[in-house]
Amino acid sequence: MKYLVLLLLVISSFHAVADDLDDGTYDAIVTTDSGSYTVPVEVENGEVTHVEWPNGGNMSVRGADLYDGSASGYNSRGDSIEIEIDQ
């Protein structure tokens, strides 16, 4: 029972960190293979879902759960991206 309580505390603390941002648009530093850019990103349910590029395009993002303002994910081509929310 002691271990179950400890496990639940650990899981809930990770969940709290992941959900520290409300849904919406945030400025972030997005790093891709082609460089680092400060651009707006969309956050939904503690995950970065889209990157908005200055030229009007956007990039869908998968697997970019936020933890303490940072996330790692993949775009639709499977390229890795790193995201750091400006706070």
C-alpha positions in Angstrom: 0.0 0.0 0.0 2.9 2.3 0.8 4.3 1.9 -2.6 1.0 2.5 -4.3 0.6 5.8 -2.5 4.2 6.8 -3.4 3.6 5.9 -7.1 0.4 7.9 -7.1 2.2 11.0 -5.7 4.9 10.7 -8.3 2.4 10.4 -11.2 0.3 13.3 -9.9 3.4 15.5 -9.6 4.4 14.8 -13.2 0.8 15.6 -14.3 0.8 18.9 -12.5 4.0 20.0 -14.2 2.7 18.9 -17.6 -0.5 20.9 -17.1 1.0 24.2 -15.9 0.0 26.1 -19.1 -3.6 26.9 -20.1 -4.7 26.0 -23.7 -3.7 28.8 -26.0 -1.0 30.4 -28.1 2.5 31.0 -26.6 5.8 32.3 -27.9 8.4 29.6 -28.0 11.9 28.8 -29.2 11.5 26.0 -31.7 14.6 24.1 -32.8 14.5 22.0 -35.9 17.2 20.5 -38.2 17.3 23.9 -40.0 17.8 26.1 -36.9 16.1 27.8 -33.9 13.2 30.2 -34.3 11.1 32.2 -31.9 7.6 31.6 -33.1 4.0 31.2 -31.7 2.9 27.6 -30.8 -0.5 26.2 -29.9 -0.9 24.4 -26.6 -3.8 22.0 -26.0 -4.2 19.8 -22.9 -0.5 20.2 -21.9 0.8 19.4 -25.4 2.2 21.6 -28.2 0.1 20.7 -31.2 1.1 23.3 -33.9 3.9 25.7 -34.7 2.9 28.9 -36.5 5.6 30.1 -39.0 6.1 33.8 -39.9 5.3 33.1 -43.5 1.7 32.0 -42.6 2.3 28.3 -42.6 1.9 26.0 -39.7 3.4 22.7 -38.7 1.6 19.9 -36.9 3.4 18.5 -33.9 3.0 15.0 -32.4 4.2 13.7 -29.0 5.2 17.1 -27.6 4.0 16.9 -24.0 5.1 19.9 -22.0 7.1 19.4 -18.9 8.2 22.5 -17.1 7.8 24.6 -20.3 9.8 22.3 -22.6 8.8 19.6 -25.1 10.2 17.3 -27.7 8.1 16.0 -30.5 7.9 15.2 -34.2 6.5 16.9 -37.2 4.3 15.2 -39.9 7.5 14.1 -41.8 8.9 12.5 -38.6 11.6 15.1 -38.0 12.5 15.8 -34.4 11.7 19.2 -32.9 12.5 20.8 -29.5 10.3 23.4 -28.0 11.0 25.8 -25.1 8.0 28.0 -24.1 9.0 31.7 -23.4 7.8 32.4 -19.9 
